Amino acid sequence: MLPLGAGGSLSAQANDSTPAAVARASLPGALRERIDRLADSARGRGLPSDPLYEKAAEGVLKGAAPERIVDAVTRLSAELGAARTVLGVDVNAAELVAGASAIHAGVEPARLADVAQAARGRPRGSTLVLPLVVLADMLQRQVTPAVALGSLTTLLRGGAGDAEFMSLRAAVESQIARGQAPDLATRAQTDAVARQLRPVRKPPSEQEP
């Protein structure tokens, strides 16, 4: 992909109405130039640049100082790179962003490899986006990384789909809100979802001959 400064791409992006282009247009000139350089570097490493512009625009909206915005965007770029290293080149941009969010929330990058390994048995077309979003959400709710990762890998190996992860997320949130300890809530709700994934065996008297 051409860098923003080449081949008239700046003009093209100025006429673009994608969220990233709108985000870039919202940045003050000097800050935009610095984010452009970070975005060029990210694209050169095979990383998506849209999340960087969106992160910068979020900082501007919150009134953050330019240096803090640049620091946050630089950190996000590094987290995207770490997610790419562990998850591989076949994951899409949304999966990379979700992986970066999990790393930012406290997951050791190398542990994401366990997630990718556990997900190999998922149905064709499934992505890691929602499982990784749920992982980051659990960490933000003070679930310890070991318990959160254990929950994720258990359900992925059991063939859980997005519906099951949405159910887990809602149940854990509800139990924590009611005062249950985050780790205890996560273990209990993971067990409940896992039981639903197991095939129900008929007693011998009801099995077909």
C-alpha positions in Angstrom: 0.0 0.0 0.0 1.3 3.5 -0.9 2.1 5.8 2.0 -0.2 8.7 2.5 2.2 11.2 1.0 2.5 9.3 -2.4 0.6 9.3 -5.6 -2.0 11.8 -4.6 -3.3 9.5 -1.9 -3.7 12.4 0.6 -6.2 14.0 -1.9 -8.0 10.7 -2.2 -8.2 10.3 1.5 -9.5 13.8 1.9 -12.5 12.8 -0.2 -12.9 9.6 1.6 -15.8 9.2 4.1 -14.6 6.1 5.9 -14.3 6.4 9.7 -10.5 6.4 9.5 -10.5 9.2 6.9 -13.0 11.2 9.0 -10.8 10.6 12.1 -7.7 11.7 10.2 -9.4 14.9 9.0 -10.3 15.8 12.6 -6.7 15.9 13.7 -4.8 19.3 14.0 -2.2 19.7 11.3 0.9 19.1 13.3 -0.5 16.1 15.1 -1.9 14.7 11.8 1.6 14.7 10.4 3.0 12.8 13.3 0.2 10.2 13.1 0.7 9.9 9.4 4.3 8.9 10.0 3.2 6.3 12.6 0.6 5.0 10.2 3.1 4.8 7.3 5.4 2.8 9.6 2.5 0.5 10.6 1.5 -0.2 7.0 5.1 -1.0 6.2 5.0 -3.7 8.8 1.7 -5.1 7.4 -0.4 -3.6 10.2 -3.7 -1.8 9.8 -3.4 2.0 10.1 -7.1 2.9 10.5 -7.1 2.1 14.3 -4.2 4.5 14.8 -6.2 7.4 13.3 -9.3 6.5 15.2 -7.2 6.3 18.5 -5.8 9.7 17.8 -9.2 11.2 17.1 -10.5 9.7 20.3 -7.7 11.5 22.2 -8.5 14.8 20.5 -12.1 14.4 21.4 -11.2 13.9 25.0 -9.0 16.9 25.0 -5.7 15.0 25.6 -2.4 16.7 25.0 -0.7 15.9 21.6 2.2 14.1 23.3 -0.2 11.8 25.2 -2.0 11.1 22.0 1.2 10.2 20.1 2.2 8.0 23.0 -1.1 6.2 23.0 -1.0 5.7 19.2 2.6 4.5 19.4 1.6 2.0 22.1 -1.4 0.8 20.1 0.9 0.2 17.1 3.2 -1.8 19.2 0.3 -3.9 20.6 -1.0 -4.5 17.0 2.5 -5.7 16.1 2.6 -8.0 19.1 -0.8 -9.4 18.2 0.3 -10.0 14.6 3.4 -11.8 15.7 1.5 -14.2 17.9 -1.8 -14.6 15.9 -0.1 -14.9 12.5 -0.5 -13.2 9.1 -3.9 -14.8 8.3 -5.9 -12.9 10.9 -7.9 -9.9 9.7 -7.7 -6.3 10.9 -10.6 -6.7 13.4 -8.9 -9.7 15.0 -5.7 -7.8 15.3 -7.4 -4.9 17.0 -9.2 -7.3 19.4 -5.9 -9.0 20.1 -4.2 -5.6 20.8 -7.0 -4.7 23.1 -6.5 -8.0 25.1 -2.8 -7.2 25.3 -3.5 -3.7 26.5 -5.8 -5.1 29.1 -3.1 -7.3 30.6 -2.7 -10.5 28.6 0.9 -11.5 27.9 1.3 -11.5 24.1 2.7 -15.1 24.1 -0.5 -16.3 25.8 -2.5 -15.3 22.8 -0.9 -18.2 21.0 -2.9 -20.5 23.3 -6.1 -18.8 22.1 -5.2 -19.2 18.5 -4.3 -22.9 19.0 -7.6 -23.5 20.9 -9.6 -21.9 18.1 -8.4 -24.2 15.4 -11.4 -26.5 15.8 -14.0 -23.7 15.4 -16.4 -23.8 12.4 -15.1 -22.4 9.1 -15.6 -18.7 8.8 -15.5 -18.1 12.6 -13.2 -15.3 13.7 -11.4 -14.6 17.0 -12.9 -11.1 17.3 -15.6 -11.7 19.8 -13.7 -14.2 22.0 -10.8 -11.7 22.2 -13.2 -8.9 23.0 -14.8 -11.0 25.7 -11.3 -11.7 27.1 -10.4 -8.0 27.3 -13.8 -7.3 28.8 -13.2 -9.9 31.6 -9.8 -8.5 32.4 -11.3 -5.0 32.7 -13.8 -6.5 35.2 -10.8 -7.7 37.3 -10.9 -11.3 36.3 -7.3 -12.5 36.6 -5.5 -13.3 33.3 -5.1 -17.0 34.1 -8.8 -17.5 34.8 -9.9 -15.4 31.8 -7.6 -17.3 29.4 -8.6 -20.6 30.9 -12.2 -19.8 30.3 -11.6 -18.7 26.7 -9.5 -21.7 25.7 -11.9 -24.2 27.4 -14.8 -22.8 25.4 -12.9 -22.5 22.2 -11.8 -26.2 22.4 -15.4 -27.1 23.1 -16.5 -25.5 19.8 -18.2 -22.5 21.3 -19.4 -19.9 18.8 -20.1 -16.2 19.1 -23.5 -16.8 20.7 -21.9 -18.7 23.6 -19.3 -16.0 24.1 -22.0 -13.4 24.1 -23.9 -15.4 26.7 -20.8 -15.8 28.8 -20.0 -12.1 28.7 -23.5 -11.2 29.8 -23.6 -13.8 32.6 -20.2 -12.9 34.0 -21.1 -9.2 34.0 -24.4 -9.9 35.7 -22.9 -12.0 38.5 -20.1 -9.5 39.2 -22.7 -6.8 39.4 -24.5 -8.9 42.0 -21.4 -9.0 44.1 -19.8 -12.3 43.1 -16.0 -12.4 42.9 -14.9 -12.0 39.3 -12.9 -15.2 39.1 -15.6 -17.2 40.8 -18.2 -15.8 38.5 -16.1 -16.5 35.4 -15.4 -20.1 36.4 -19.1 -20.8 37.2 -20.4 -19.3 34.0 -17.7 -21.0 31.9 -18.8 -24.3 33.4 -22.4 -23.6 32.6 -21.7 -22.7 29.0 -19.4 -25.7 28.6 -22.1 -28.1 29.8 -24.4 -26.8 27.1 -21.8 -27.6 24.5 -21.4 -31.2 25.6 -23.6 -33.7 23.7 -26.3 -35.3 25.8 -25.8 -39.0 25.9 -29.0 -41.1 25.9 -29.2 -43.9 28.5 -28.5 -47.4 27.0 -32.2 -48.3 27.0 -33.0 -45.3 24.7 -30.1 -45.7 22.3 -30.8 -47.0 18.8 -29.8 -50.6 18.1 
